[in-house]
Amino acid sequence: MRTPRKFFFALTLAGILLGGVSLYTSGTGRAASQAGRRTAPASERGSLVNVFAARADSSSGPVTARDIALFDGGVEQKIQGFSPDPGPARIVLLVDNSLSLRSDVEKLAQTTREFAYEIYEGDQVMVIGYDENAEIIADWTDDAKKIEAALPSFRKRGEPHLFDALSAVIDQALGPLGAGTRKRVIVLVADGLDRGSKTRFKAALSELQMQDITVYSLQIPDRTGGALRRDKPKPAQVIQQLVEGTGGRILSVTEPREAAKSICDELRKNRYVLSYTPSYTSIFDTRRILIAANDGINVRSKLMQPAR
């Protein structure tokens, strides 16, 4: 059986001086290279926003800039570009395999397996399971058989450190990608419970929005039954805020094949990139992003642009 690789955080003096955190993987003992540094989500002169856009009648006609309006910080902005993005996607399947999750290993493996057979040419998938640690089950690949062969590595144990896992994925799995690969996605198979993460929820969500990484979720029933959390949102609220805040969707975990097909189709056929130069707003303040569309057109995007 393959031994999964673990992500964990190591804060060094050099990292402090550089204003960043160095990440290491056990088994190699090497720091992530400079390629692992987070890339700026926008240039100093302009901003790019990933947008889902589709006609409600399911017609194949493209959506254009004339069909939408963009508001940044409550101020309508001039859209400089709005074009389809049919390019390949990088998809991380982030799977909660903690002990108390209301799902067995076989169902987790089945859900993951469906994505391996639904991705488009050029897409790449990485599978990561998490409890107290985030572990690579299958590294970046487009080979469904390789993914399927790795799935027996799933095992249930420990507590769910969801927010730490998200932070590790952003830094180490999705962060090293070049600026030309904007279509970065996390498919979260979980109920949203976090127990023990050092990373705060708001910090994880803010970084996802800053990097314009879209989160989809195949939501598993809440093992807490909706119990109140003293210092964190309820699990269902975590899922909702991650998905809505980044422009994704919640899909049924009971129909993994349909969910996988829907997500992969959407990423290839209905993804657009919007470009604009923010005006009358401060890039040093967190601003609300709103994209309004004409009747008969559905749009989604991240809801906030965190301060730089």
Backbone bond lengths (Angstrom), bond angles and torsions (degrees), N, CA, C in turn:
res aa  C-N    CA-C-N  psi(-1)  N-CA   C-N-CA  omega(-1)  CA-C   N-CA-C  phi
1 M - - - 1.466 - - 1.528 109.71 -
2 R 1.280 116.20 136.56 1.455 120.75 179.83 1.510 110.95 -67.43
3 T 1.332 116.11 137.29 1.460 120.56 176.29 1.516 109.05 -87.80
4 P 1.334 118.21 116.73 1.464 119.92 -178.84 1.518 111.12 -64.73
5 R 1.311 115.94 148.86 1.462 121.12 175.53 1.514 109.88 -90.53
6 K 1.319 115.73 144.05 1.457 120.27 -175.76 1.520 111.13 -106.24
7 F 1.331 115.13 146.24 1.456 122.71 168.76 1.518 107.35 -97.24
8 F 1.328 118.44 139.18 1.450 119.13 166.37 1.513 109.06 -153.52
9 F 1.333 115.04 160.69 1.450 121.59 -173.31 1.527 110.88 -91.21
10 A 1.328 116.99 139.17 1.455 121.60 173.98 1.516 107.44 -137.40
11 L 1.293 117.09 113.17 1.455 122.15 -178.85 1.514 108.51 -92.42
12 T 1.327 117.03 121.80 1.449 121.54 -178.22 1.513 109.97 -114.94
13 L 1.334 114.96 163.09 1.458 119.46 177.86 1.514 110.10 -60.84
14 A 1.338 115.88 -40.44 1.466 118.62 178.17 1.510 110.84 -61.77
15 G 1.327 116.09 -38.26 1.458 119.41 178.64 1.499 111.43 -63.78
16 I 1.337 117.02 -38.91 1.456 120.46 178.71 1.522 110.42 -65.05
17 L 1.351 116.07 -44.48 1.457 119.47 -178.12 1.519 111.38 -64.83
18 L 1.330 116.31 -31.30 1.457 120.22 179.58 1.506 112.52 -87.48
19 G 1.352 115.78 -3.18 1.456 119.40 179.66 1.509 112.27 75.39
20 G 1.331 117.76 24.35 1.459 120.22 -178.49 1.497 111.70 -140.28
21 V 1.321 116.24 177.62 1.450 123.67 179.80 1.513 108.22 -117.50
22 S 1.333 117.30 130.00 1.450 121.38 177.39 1.513 109.49 -86.03
23 L 1.326 116.70 136.93 1.457 122.24 179.45 1.508 109.04 -111.86
24 Y 1.330 116.04 141.54 1.447 122.18 179.18 1.510 109.69 -127.74
25 T 1.315 116.20 156.29 1.456 120.65 171.12 1.505 108.04 -114.24
26 S 1.337 116.75 131.24 1.446 119.84 176.93 1.517 108.69 -66.79
27 G 1.346 115.61 148.62 1.458 119.35 -177.74 1.514 110.76 98.07
28 T 1.319 118.19 -25.53 1.457 120.61 176.28 1.516 110.21 -113.65
29 G 1.346 116.61 -33.87 1.446 121.23 179.67 1.507 112.98 67.12
30 R 1.312 117.41 14.69 1.458 120.88 -177.65 1.504 110.47 -109.43
31 A 1.313 114.81 141.97 1.470 118.81 177.24 1.509 109.31 -70.31
32 A 1.311 115.23 149.54 1.460 119.09 171.49 1.514 107.72 -60.19
33 S 1.305 117.39 135.96 1.452 121.85 -174.79 1.514 110.91 -71.07
34 Q 1.335 114.45 179.40 1.456 118.48 179.89 1.514 111.55 -60.29
35 A 1.322 116.44 -22.02 1.464 118.81 177.02 1.508 111.32 -65.83
36 G 1.346 117.14 -17.01 1.451 120.72 -179.59 1.507 114.08 -85.39
37 R 1.324 117.34 -2.60 1.459 118.67 178.03 1.515 110.31 -68.63
38 R 1.313 115.38 146.82 1.457 119.53 -179.06 1.519 110.26 -66.26
39 T 1.304 115.90 134.65 1.456 120.28 177.93 1.513 109.66 -88.88
40 A 1.323 115.28 146.00 1.460 119.41 179.60 1.515 109.71 -63.91
41 P 1.351 117.78 135.08 1.455 120.35 -177.86 1.514 113.58 -74.74
42 A 1.313 117.46 -12.15 1.464 119.90 -179.48 1.511 108.48 -157.06
43 S 1.300 116.18 156.42 1.451 120.05 176.82 1.516 109.50 -78.03
44 E 1.328 114.74 170.54 1.461 119.00 178.99 1.526 110.88 -66.59
45 R 1.336 117.06 -23.40 1.461 119.64 -174.32 1.514 113.58 -99.76
46 G 1.299 118.64 -16.73 1.449 119.77 -176.64 1.510 112.08 -154.27
47 S 1.314 115.15 170.09 1.455 121.67 -179.76 1.517 109.69 -129.13
48 L 1.315 115.11 148.35 1.454 122.75 175.64 1.518 108.66 -120.93
49 V 1.320 116.35 139.39 1.459 121.60 179.66 1.522 108.51 -131.56
50 N 1.328 115.94 130.21 1.462 120.62 173.80 1.521 109.36 -78.17
51 V 1.325 116.48 133.42 1.465 121.58 -175.17 1.528 109.69 -133.14
52 F 1.329 116.26 133.98 1.461 120.89 165.69 1.518 106.95 -91.63
53 A 1.323 116.77 131.36 1.462 120.48 178.55 1.521 109.09 -146.10
54 A 1.323 115.79 132.80 1.465 120.96 179.48 1.515 109.43 -155.14
55 R 1.306 115.35 151.20 1.460 120.29 176.53 1.525 109.47 -79.27
56 A 1.327 115.70 137.08 1.463 121.09 -174.38 1.516 112.55 -63.11
57 D 1.334 117.00 -25.72 1.463 119.68 -179.65 1.526 112.58 -85.35
58 S 1.352 115.69 8.34 1.469 122.60 177.50 1.520 113.33 65.23
59 S 1.322 117.50 15.67 1.462 119.81 176.36 1.523 109.13 -69.80
60 S 1.313 115.52 158.77 1.459 120.26 -174.97 1.521 113.35 -88.19
61 G 1.318 117.51 0.64 1.457 120.28 -178.83 1.515 111.82 -62.40
62 P 1.340 117.88 134.81 1.462 120.27 -178.71 1.521 112.12 -68.82
63 V 1.315 115.21 152.47 1.461 121.92 172.46 1.523 107.00 -89.96
64 T 1.330 117.39 139.99 1.459 121.23 -178.64 1.522 110.28 -119.52
65 A 1.331 115.27 171.70 1.464 120.64 179.74 1.520 111.66 -61.43
66 R 1.316 117.75 -25.11 1.467 120.81 179.05 1.531 111.96 -70.39
67 D 1.326 116.32 -16.81 1.464 120.42 -177.17 1.524 113.40 -89.03
68 I 1.328 117.38 -7.66 1.465 119.96 -173.27 1.522 111.22 -134.58
69 A 1.325 115.06 164.80 1.467 122.41 173.51 1.521 107.61 -136.00
70 L 1.319 116.48 143.86 1.460 122.65 -177.53 1.519 110.35 -115.83
71 F 1.331 115.81 132.29 1.461 122.26 175.16 1.524 108.36 -122.83
72 D 1.311 115.76 127.77 1.464 122.49 178.40 1.515 107.64 -121.69
73 G 1.324 116.85 116.54 1.458 120.25 -177.39 1.511 112.62 64.58
74 G 1.329 117.36 28.61 1.457 121.69 -179.96 1.507 114.34 83.59
75 V 1.331 117.19 -0.04 1.465 121.82 -178.13 1.525 109.13 -110.45
76 E 1.342 116.78 127.66 1.460 118.84 178.38 1.522 109.75 -67.82
77 Q 1.321 115.40 136.85 1.455 121.86 -175.97 1.527 110.86 -112.37
78 K 1.320 115.68 154.14 1.454 120.84 174.49 1.522 108.69 -81.35
79 I 1.323 116.28 121.54 1.459 121.14 178.48 1.523 108.76 -80.65
80 Q 1.317 116.29 119.38 1.460 120.58 -177.87 1.525 112.49 -89.99
81 G 1.313 116.04 -25.95 1.456 119.92 179.17 1.518 110.89 -158.13
82 F 1.325 115.92 143.63 1.462 120.91 176.68 1.516 106.77 -150.24
83 S 1.315 116.31 102.68 1.462 119.74 -171.90 1.519 111.22 -134.09
84 P 1.342 117.11 149.57 1.463 120.52 177.02 1.525 111.03 -61.33
85 D 1.317 115.63 148.94 1.463 121.66 177.83 1.531 108.37 -123.86
86 P 1.334 116.98 80.97 1.463 120.33 -177.49 1.522 113.57 -84.29
87 G 1.322 117.07 8.74 1.456 120.67 -176.07 1.519 113.42 -70.01
88 P 1.327 116.57 174.64 1.462 121.41 -177.70 1.524 112.57 -69.63
89 A 1.325 114.60 157.49 1.463 121.84 -179.07 1.525 110.44 -113.59
90 R 1.315 115.14 152.01 1.468 122.67 168.86 1.521 106.64 -107.65
91 I 1.320 116.32 115.85 1.459 121.82 -172.54 1.520 109.76 -118.69
92 V 1.325 116.87 119.44 1.462 121.85 172.83 1.520 108.48 -98.74
93 L 1.314 116.83 120.32 1.460 121.81 171.84 1.520 106.90 -89.68
94 L 1.331 115.87 106.55 1.464 122.07 -176.50 1.522 107.94 -102.45
95 V 1.328 116.20 110.52 1.462 121.93 -167.57 1.522 110.66 -116.08
96 D 1.320 116.04 123.81 1.463 122.24 174.46 1.526 108.50 -73.73
97 N 1.344 116.44 114.88 1.463 118.96 175.07 1.527 111.00 -120.20
98 S 1.342 115.29 35.84 1.462 120.09 177.89 1.525 110.21 -73.33
99 L 1.314 115.52 162.25 1.463 121.64 -168.12 1.520 113.68 -62.96
100 S 1.337 117.13 -41.26 1.463 120.06 -171.65 1.527 114.18 -90.55
101 L 1.334 117.89 3.20 1.463 120.94 -180.00 1.524 110.37 -60.15
102 R 1.337 115.56 140.34 1.466 120.45 -178.80 1.534 110.90 -83.48
103 S 1.305 115.22 59.53 1.459 122.15 176.17 1.519 107.26 -164.13
104 D 1.323 117.28 145.53 1.463 119.19 -179.85 1.525 110.60 -95.04
105 V 1.327 115.08 169.76 1.457 121.28 -175.43 1.526 111.10 -61.31
106 E 1.318 117.27 -37.98 1.460 120.60 -178.33 1.530 111.34 -62.48
107 K 1.329 116.93 -40.32 1.463 119.96 179.44 1.527 111.23 -69.67
108 L 1.328 116.63 -37.92 1.462 119.66 176.89 1.527 110.35 -62.32
109 A 1.325 115.95 -43.02 1.465 120.14 179.23 1.526 111.19 -65.24
110 Q 1.325 117.01 -40.91 1.461 120.49 179.71 1.524 111.15 -62.41
111 T 1.329 116.15 -43.77 1.463 120.51 179.45 1.518 111.04 -60.35
112 T 1.320 116.15 -43.64 1.461 121.11 179.72 1.525 111.12 -66.47
113 R 1.307 116.43 -40.81 1.468 122.01 -177.17 1.531 111.99 -58.81
114 E 1.317 116.84 -36.20 1.465 119.78 -176.83 1.523 111.84 -62.11
115 F 1.333 116.96 -36.82 1.463 119.69 -179.89 1.524 111.11 -66.30
116 A 1.317 116.39 -33.40 1.459 119.93 -178.18 1.522 111.77 -60.67
117 Y 1.330 117.24 -27.43 1.460 121.21 -176.67 1.528 113.08 -103.06
118 E 1.323 117.93 1.98 1.467 120.83 -178.53 1.521 113.65 -111.53
119 I 1.329 118.13 -12.56 1.459 119.60 -176.92 1.525 110.71 -66.98
120 Y 1.332 115.28 155.89 1.461 122.35 179.76 1.532 110.06 -90.33
121 E 1.325 114.86 166.32 1.460 120.04 177.35 1.527 110.00 -58.68
122 G 1.308 115.83 130.89 1.456 121.44 -179.31 1.511 113.98 96.49
123 D 1.332 117.42 -23.07 1.465 120.40 177.47 1.529 110.00 -66.97
124 Q 1.321 115.83 151.08 1.459 122.41 176.15 1.524 108.68 -129.02
125 V 1.326 115.72 142.75 1.460 121.64 -178.78 1.521 109.73 -124.21
126 M 1.325 116.08 139.33 1.456 122.71 168.79 1.522 107.66 -123.97
127 V 1.331 117.22 137.64 1.458 122.19 179.25 1.522 108.81 -111.01
128 I 1.333 115.71 125.52 1.464 121.60 179.91 1.519 108.69 -128.62
129 G 1.321 116.48 127.64 1.452 121.56 172.52 1.515 109.40 -102.79
130 Y 1.325 116.80 146.83 1.466 117.96 -179.19 1.521 111.64 -137.89
131 D 1.337 113.50 145.26 1.465 123.91 163.56 1.509 104.10 -134.54
132 E 1.371 118.81 -109.83 1.466 118.34 171.21 1.526 111.95 -72.72
133 N 1.325 116.43 -21.82 1.457 122.48 178.91 1.522 109.69 -123.69
134 A 1.317 115.37 155.04 1.462 121.02 172.64 1.517 107.56 -99.73
135 E 1.338 117.08 120.96 1.453 121.93 -173.51 1.524 111.00 -121.01
136 I 1.321 115.66 135.54 1.458 120.37 178.24 1.524 109.11 -75.54
137 I 1.316 116.14 116.86 1.458 121.85 174.83 1.526 109.97 -87.03
138 A 1.321 116.49 -44.88 1.469 122.19 176.39 1.521 108.04 -139.36
139 D 1.333 116.54 125.50 1.463 121.03 -179.29 1.528 109.59 -76.01
140 W 1.347 115.43 173.79 1.466 120.33 -176.02 1.527 111.48 -50.47
141 T 1.321 115.83 125.48 1.458 120.93 179.53 1.523 109.94 -162.97
142 D 1.327 115.61 160.33 1.460 121.13 170.06 1.525 110.14 -116.52
143 D 1.325 116.14 11.39 1.458 122.75 -177.18 1.528 109.75 -93.63
144 A 1.322 116.55 108.10 1.464 120.73 -176.99 1.525 111.97 -61.09
145 K 1.328 116.77 -35.59 1.464 119.31 -178.52 1.529 111.53 -67.93
146 K 1.334 116.73 -35.32 1.464 119.52 176.93 1.522 110.67 -65.54
147 I 1.329 115.76 -41.84 1.465 119.28 178.55 1.521 110.14 -63.24
148 E 1.314 116.36 -46.03 1.465 120.23 -178.30 1.525 110.99 -62.81
149 A 1.320 117.55 -38.11 1.458 120.98 -179.85 1.523 112.50 -66.62
150 A 1.341 116.49 -25.05 1.467 120.32 -178.10 1.523 113.07 -86.11
151 L 1.320 118.26 -15.36 1.461 121.28 -171.96 1.528 114.80 -63.39
152 P 1.345 120.71 -27.20 1.467 118.92 175.05 1.529 113.84 -61.42
153 S 1.339 117.39 -11.23 1.468 120.00 177.32 1.519 112.56 -71.44
154 F 1.337 117.78 -16.72 1.464 119.76 175.49 1.521 109.61 -60.32
155 R 1.334 116.58 137.02 1.459 122.05 172.58 1.506 107.74 -151.81
156 K 1.311 116.75 150.24 1.460 121.02 -177.55 1.521 109.98 -99.95
157 R 1.347 114.65 124.14 1.458 119.87 176.33 1.521 108.32 -168.70
158 G 1.322 115.84 162.04 1.450 121.26 170.96 1.520 114.80 71.71
159 E 1.335 114.24 -171.29 1.458 123.47 -178.55 1.527 110.45 -106.01
160 P 1.341 117.11 153.76 1.467 120.06 -177.12 1.530 112.89 -83.62
161 H 1.321 116.88 111.77 1.466 121.94 173.49 1.532 107.50 -100.63
162 L 1.318 115.17 70.94 1.464 121.04 -174.19 1.517 112.25 -62.33
163 F 1.324 117.70 -46.97 1.468 120.25 -173.51 1.529 110.96 -67.44
164 D 1.340 117.34 -37.74 1.459 120.06 174.53 1.528 110.57 -64.05
165 A 1.327 116.52 -38.91 1.466 120.21 179.56 1.529 110.93 -64.41
166 L 1.327 116.83 -42.29 1.463 120.06 177.39 1.523 110.96 -60.58
167 S 1.326 116.41 -44.14 1.461 120.47 -179.64 1.527 111.05 -62.16
168 A 1.339 116.51 -41.96 1.462 120.28 179.30 1.523 111.46 -65.30
169 V 1.317 116.94 -39.92 1.466 120.71 179.05 1.527 110.71 -64.02
170 I 1.329 116.62 -43.78 1.466 120.25 179.34 1.520 110.23 -60.44
171 D 1.330 116.41 -46.67 1.461 120.88 -175.39 1.521 112.89 -72.26
172 Q 1.339 116.25 -46.75 1.453 119.21 -166.56 1.511 114.75 -104.77
173 A 1.303 117.57 -31.15 1.461 119.11 -178.22 1.523 111.98 -93.14
174 L 1.322 117.31 -43.76 1.461 121.37 -176.49 1.518 113.14 -102.69
175 G 1.318 117.53 -25.83 1.457 120.99 -177.80 1.512 115.00 -61.83
176 P 1.361 119.30 -39.73 1.464 119.62 -175.85 1.520 115.39 -69.34
177 L 1.327 119.06 -7.30 1.461 119.95 -176.38 1.518 111.32 -67.86
178 G 1.318 115.40 151.33 1.451 120.77 179.82 1.514 112.07 -70.61
179 A 1.317 115.00 163.18 1.462 120.24 -177.60 1.525 111.93 -63.25
180 G 1.337 117.30 -22.06 1.452 120.27 -179.30 1.517 114.25 -75.25
181 T 1.313 117.27 -11.90 1.462 121.02 -179.92 1.514 108.83 -104.48
182 R 1.322 116.03 88.72 1.458 120.65 -176.10 1.519 112.37 -87.78
183 K 1.315 116.94 -20.66 1.464 120.29 -172.06 1.527 109.28 -86.16
184 R 1.327 114.93 81.64 1.466 121.94 -178.34 1.523 108.84 -113.62
185 V 1.321 115.24 129.90 1.460 120.62 -168.69 1.521 110.28 -137.42
186 I 1.328 115.61 141.92 1.459 122.18 169.17 1.518 107.73 -115.85
187 V 1.331 116.24 125.85 1.461 121.63 171.83 1.524 106.48 -104.37
188 L 1.313 116.07 110.14 1.459 122.22 -174.30 1.523 109.80 -94.85
189 V 1.319 116.20 118.51 1.465 122.24 176.15 1.522 106.21 -105.78
190 A 1.331 116.35 96.80 1.458 120.49 -169.51 1.519 109.81 -169.72
191 D 1.334 115.37 173.45 1.470 119.64 173.48 1.519 112.06 -103.07
192 G 1.350 117.53 -4.60 1.459 121.39 177.29 1.510 114.90 94.25
193 L 1.335 118.17 1.10 1.462 120.36 -178.79 1.521 110.50 -76.64
194 D 1.332 115.89 137.87 1.461 122.42 172.72 1.522 108.17 -128.25
195 R 1.323 115.43 131.54 1.457 120.85 176.45 1.519 109.22 -134.17
196 G 1.329 115.96 99.67 1.454 119.19 170.83 1.508 117.42 107.37
197 S 1.325 119.99 1.56 1.466 120.34 -179.81 1.522 111.60 -64.52
198 K 1.319 115.79 144.37 1.458 120.91 171.62 1.528 110.46 -80.99
199 T 1.306 116.68 -28.06 1.462 121.39 177.78 1.519 109.85 -73.97
200 R 1.316 116.45 133.75 1.460 120.81 177.35 1.531 109.93 -81.26
201 F 1.330 115.13 148.88 1.465 119.54 -178.11 1.522 111.53 -59.08
202 K 1.325 117.21 -46.72 1.462 120.00 -177.79 1.523 111.37 -61.66
203 A 1.334 116.59 -34.53 1.463 119.73 179.00 1.527 110.87 -67.74
204 A 1.335 116.76 -40.67 1.465 120.14 178.97 1.526 110.84 -65.26
205 L 1.333 116.91 -45.24 1.461 120.69 179.82 1.523 110.96 -64.11
206 S 1.320 116.83 -42.09 1.459 120.78 179.82 1.525 111.34 -61.40
207 E 1.325 117.05 -40.86 1.466 119.67 -179.67 1.526 111.24 -69.28
208 L 1.315 117.56 -36.77 1.466 120.17 174.67 1.526 110.75 -60.12
209 Q 1.330 116.26 -43.13 1.460 120.23 179.56 1.524 111.45 -69.40
210 M 1.316 117.03 -39.06 1.456 120.07 178.55 1.527 111.01 -61.38
211 Q 1.336 116.30 -41.31 1.462 121.18 -179.30 1.534 112.51 -84.87
212 D 1.349 116.85 -5.80 1.469 122.94 -177.97 1.527 111.07 55.66
213 I 1.326 115.49 48.90 1.462 123.65 174.81 1.524 107.87 -96.89
214 T 1.309 116.87 127.69 1.459 121.79 -176.93 1.522 110.49 -90.21
215 V 1.335 116.21 135.92 1.464 121.73 177.93 1.528 109.52 -111.66
216 Y 1.316 115.40 124.97 1.462 122.82 167.66 1.523 107.11 -107.40
217 S 1.321 116.58 159.42 1.465 118.61 178.12 1.517 111.61 -140.31
218 L 1.326 115.02 134.84 1.450 122.36 164.00 1.522 104.55 -100.48
219 Q 1.318 115.18 98.09 1.462 121.49 -165.77 1.526 111.65 -82.20
220 I 1.330 114.87 127.22 1.459 123.08 176.79 1.528 108.18 -93.91
221 P 1.338 119.44 145.49 1.469 121.05 179.98 1.525 112.48 -54.27
222 D 1.322 115.20 140.29 1.462 123.63 -176.43 1.528 110.57 -65.45
223 R 1.319 116.12 118.29 1.468 120.13 -178.89 1.523 112.42 -69.88
224 T 1.359 117.60 -17.31 1.470 120.45 -179.04 1.517 112.27 -90.05
225 G 1.335 117.14 -7.72 1.454 119.94 -177.84 1.512 113.74 68.36
226 G 1.339 117.08 24.31 1.464 120.96 178.81 1.507 114.38 82.43
227 A 1.330 117.23 20.51 1.466 120.62 -179.13 1.525 110.72 -63.02
228 L 1.329 115.88 146.39 1.460 121.43 178.86 1.518 110.43 -66.86
229 R 1.336 116.45 143.79 1.463 122.38 175.62 1.514 107.95 -112.72
230 R 1.306 116.70 136.51 1.461 119.86 -174.24 1.521 112.52 -66.97
231 D 1.319 117.34 -45.40 1.463 120.26 -173.24 1.527 113.07 -125.23
232 K 1.336 116.90 14.68 1.462 120.59 -179.48 1.520 109.16 -141.64
233 P 1.333 117.24 156.35 1.468 118.93 173.28 1.528 110.35 -65.00
234 K 1.332 116.02 158.07 1.458 119.69 172.58 1.532 109.07 -61.27
235 P 1.329 117.53 153.93 1.469 119.30 -179.03 1.525 114.22 -51.94
236 A 1.328 117.09 -44.55 1.468 119.35 179.86 1.524 111.42 -63.90
237 Q 1.337 116.76 -34.04 1.462 120.35 177.71 1.523 111.14 -69.76
238 V 1.330 116.75 -35.06 1.463 120.52 176.39 1.527 110.04 -59.88
239 I 1.333 116.13 -48.85 1.462 120.22 178.96 1.522 110.59 -59.45
240 Q 1.319 116.42 -47.92 1.465 120.73 -177.24 1.526 111.40 -60.95
241 Q 1.323 117.42 -45.41 1.465 120.34 -177.37 1.525 111.78 -70.01
242 L 1.325 117.85 -37.23 1.462 120.07 177.04 1.524 111.07 -62.95
243 V 1.324 115.80 -44.53 1.462 120.87 -176.02 1.525 111.32 -72.83
244 E 1.321 117.16 -52.69 1.461 119.95 -178.45 1.523 111.37 -66.43
245 G 1.321 117.25 -35.29 1.456 120.78 -177.75 1.509 114.17 -70.11
246 T 1.342 117.38 -18.81 1.465 120.81 -178.16 1.527 113.27 -115.49
247 G 1.330 117.30 1.17 1.457 120.25 176.88 1.512 115.05 87.63
248 G 1.345 117.02 19.78 1.456 120.36 179.91 1.517 112.61 -95.57
249 R 1.336 115.72 -157.08 1.464 121.67 -179.08 1.519 109.62 -145.75
250 I 1.335 115.59 156.38 1.460 122.23 170.87 1.522 107.81 -100.60
251 L 1.335 116.17 130.44 1.460 121.35 179.67 1.521 109.72 -125.17
252 S 1.314 115.69 167.22 1.460 120.93 -175.45 1.525 111.61 -78.97
253 V 1.319 116.21 128.18 1.461 120.60 176.92 1.522 110.97 -76.01
254 T 1.325 117.04 -15.17 1.464 120.31 -179.91 1.524 112.26 -79.57
255 E 1.332 117.26 -12.23 1.460 121.92 177.79 1.535 108.95 -128.11
256 P 1.328 116.86 67.76 1.468 120.03 -172.36 1.519 114.17 -63.83
257 R 1.334 117.57 -33.89 1.467 118.87 -179.34 1.521 110.97 -65.53
258 E 1.327 116.31 -45.91 1.463 120.35 178.85 1.523 110.77 -64.37
259 A 1.337 116.50 -39.10 1.464 120.23 179.28 1.522 111.12 -64.45
260 A 1.319 116.87 -45.43 1.461 120.81 -179.68 1.526 111.01 -62.33
261 K 1.316 116.78 -44.28 1.464 120.43 179.51 1.522 111.23 -63.31
262 S 1.333 116.57 -42.52 1.460 120.64 -178.92 1.519 111.28 -62.59
263 I 1.326 116.84 -44.15 1.465 120.52 -179.18 1.523 110.68 -66.38
264 C 1.321 117.46 -48.09 1.463 120.44 -177.86 1.526 111.74 -64.95
265 D 1.332 117.15 -39.44 1.467 120.12 176.42 1.521 110.91 -62.31
266 E 1.322 115.82 -44.68 1.459 120.46 -178.09 1.521 111.35 -62.19
267 L 1.330 116.71 -42.66 1.459 120.24 -178.47 1.525 111.86 -64.44
268 R 1.321 117.39 -33.12 1.456 119.87 -177.34 1.525 112.89 -88.60
269 K 1.332 118.10 -33.19 1.461 121.07 -170.54 1.525 114.93 -105.07
270 N 1.312 118.02 -23.46 1.470 120.04 -171.24 1.519 113.66 -126.13
271 R 1.305 116.58 22.06 1.458 120.41 -178.82 1.526 109.17 -101.32
272 Y 1.340 115.74 134.85 1.462 122.85 179.86 1.526 109.16 -129.74
273 V 1.320 114.97 158.88 1.462 121.51 172.23 1.520 108.22 -118.08
274 L 1.322 115.64 124.76 1.469 122.71 179.28 1.518 108.31 -105.84
275 S 1.322 116.36 133.46 1.464 120.88 178.17 1.520 110.08 -121.68
276 Y 1.333 115.14 142.42 1.466 121.17 178.25 1.517 108.86 -162.36
277 T 1.307 115.72 163.08 1.459 121.86 173.97 1.518 108.07 -109.62
278 P 1.331 118.71 114.30 1.471 120.39 -177.31 1.523 111.50 -57.42
279 S 1.319 115.73 131.66 1.463 120.79 177.41 1.515 109.44 -126.74
280 Y 1.299 115.54 146.00 1.463 122.82 179.58 1.529 111.83 59.45
281 T 1.320 116.29 25.77 1.461 120.82 176.17 1.519 108.43 -135.26
282 S 1.315 116.10 158.94 1.457 121.60 178.35 1.517 109.60 -104.08
283 I 1.334 116.57 125.74 1.459 119.86 178.70 1.522 111.20 -72.26
284 F 1.331 116.67 -8.10 1.461 120.24 -179.91 1.525 111.94 -93.03
285 D 1.325 117.19 3.08 1.463 122.34 176.37 1.526 109.60 -116.07
286 T 1.321 115.83 148.73 1.459 120.08 172.06 1.521 108.79 -71.32
287 R 1.339 116.42 129.16 1.467 120.35 -176.32 1.519 110.27 -125.82
288 R 1.310 115.15 149.37 1.456 120.96 176.61 1.525 109.63 -84.34
289 I 1.334 115.79 134.60 1.460 122.25 177.24 1.524 108.59 -105.00
290 L 1.312 116.74 127.85 1.462 121.29 178.34 1.522 108.85 -133.06
291 I 1.318 116.05 126.25 1.458 121.41 174.12 1.519 107.70 -114.88
292 A 1.327 116.10 117.19 1.462 122.45 178.92 1.522 108.53 -102.85
293 A 1.327 115.98 145.36 1.465 120.27 -177.05 1.515 111.04 -128.32
294 N 1.318 115.50 157.95 1.462 121.17 174.73 1.528 110.34 -64.02
295 D 1.315 115.48 161.63 1.463 120.22 177.30 1.529 110.21 -56.43
296 G 1.326 114.81 139.87 1.458 119.43 178.08 1.509 114.39 88.15
297 I 1.335 116.74 5.42 1.466 120.72 179.21 1.526 109.05 -126.46
298 N 1.310 116.48 130.50 1.458 122.31 177.10 1.524 109.38 -102.37
299 V 1.325 116.26 132.46 1.463 120.55 178.41 1.525 109.70 -134.17
300 R 1.328 115.11 150.51 1.461 122.11 173.06 1.521 108.40 -144.53
301 S 1.317 115.68 147.62 1.459 121.43 173.21 1.519 107.11 -158.77
302 K 1.315 116.71 177.98 1.458 118.87 173.27 1.521 108.99 -61.62
303 L 1.333 116.37 154.09 1.461 120.83 -175.69 1.521 113.58 -95.85
304 M 1.322 117.40 -19.15 1.463 120.45 -175.69 1.520 109.94 -135.51
305 Q 1.333 115.38 150.34 1.450 122.28 168.70 1.521 106.95 -115.02
306 P 1.339 118.31 103.64 1.466 120.28 -178.14 1.522 111.88 -62.40
307 A 1.315 115.27 156.61 1.461 120.60 177.96 1.516 109.97 -64.18
308 R 1.322 116.45 144.61 1.469 120.81 178.10 1.516 109.93 -78.30
